[in-house]
Amino acid sequence: MTKSYKLILVLTLSAILSGSLLAFLNLFTEPKISAYQDKVLKEALSSVLPYSERIESKQVEDRELYVGYDSQNKINGIALLAEGNGFQSKLRILVGLDATLSQIVKIKILEQKETPGLGTKIEDDPTSKSSPKWFSQQFDQLNVKQAISYIKNKTPDKNSGEIMAITGATISSKAVVDVINAAITDIRLVIQKNPSLGIIPITTDIALCPDDNNLEVLLKGLETVEKDGKTFYLKKNSTGKITGIAFITSGSGFQSTIKIWVCVQPDFSAIQELRILEQDETPDWGTRIIKDSENPKNETWFIDQFTGLKIAQLITIVKDSPNPAKGEVMAISGATISSTAVIRILNDALPAYRTSYLK
């Protein structure tokens, strides 16, 4: 027997023995790990639904809901698992809501591996001796009739769904907000389609579609089609008829790339919906393409004017009284470059996508 053959034989036997030992150990450790995870989840559920006498798990479509009941056997709370990406890790957050899905009762961060000393403050902030859990506690009794938003350097308004971002960990703070917004929006859609659950959410200020930058939820349930190297997302009704065609396009703004979700009529005659997915324009100026604080009566007026806009011709800018039937919109005074960039990006993309899809 040669030395090389002996070496191969020894390595093979070592691998077999190691694999067998790991499998044997797994038989003992897996049940313990599973039991520990169940214990952690049970404690977390009691934390986020503290007023429920009992909590039942329900599988709805491909989601798991935890429904809380009071002593009269009436639903008094809903918990759900919100998952998504943080700055450098996956986030898993248990969110407890009231029975109308209009207010967060409490949240519990189950998993995160963000930057130590910065992003990890979303769970525990050692610099705040009096209240190390201050960030997650901001979500207690938070109004979510509208999408949650984060602010800096001023006192947040819970009734408006505001929380304070962590200084030095804005991305992680924003990620928590985005993940929770996406989960709440998604579960509202699921509940709307499953009235047998007996959960009746109140009417909210949020349309039954995801927040601007929640692309994963936005794409849920859509059919993907490739044509001429372009990707289209098809909306269909219950009979299979196409009711809308969406695509993603991007281009240069004033100081950043602006990424846009566009949904149009099946014949490309009008825009059904427009969303700004990504942008990093000048704060309080270019960022008004998403939320214009100068117009408190309708902060989303700029994006709203694209809904129903006719696009047979190029979109044009007028100073006042735009006519959507003629493809007319207004730019934002003080943010002209950013707002006209959105229009330019659309005018560049729409003819190309129309040609590729309809030919």
Buried (B, 14 or more C-beta within 10 A) or exposed (E): EEEEEEEEEEEEEEEEEEEEEEEEEEEEEEEEEEEEEEEEBEEBBBBBBEEBEEBEEEEBEEBEBBBBBBEEEEBBBBBBBBBBEBBEBEBBBBBBBBBBBBBBBBBBBBEBEBBEEBBBBBBBBEEEEEEBBBBBEBBBEBBBBBBBBBEEEEEBEBEEBBBBBBEBBBBBBBBBBBBBBBBBBBBBBBBEEBEEBEBEBEEBEBEEBBBBBBBBBBBEEBEEEEEEEBEBBBBEEEEEEBEBBBBBBBBEBBEBEBBBBBBBBBEBEBBBBBBBBBBEBBEEBBBBBBBBEEEEEEBBBBBEBBEEBBBEEEBEEEEEEBEBEEBBBBBBEBBBBBBBBBBBBBBEBBBEBBEBBEE
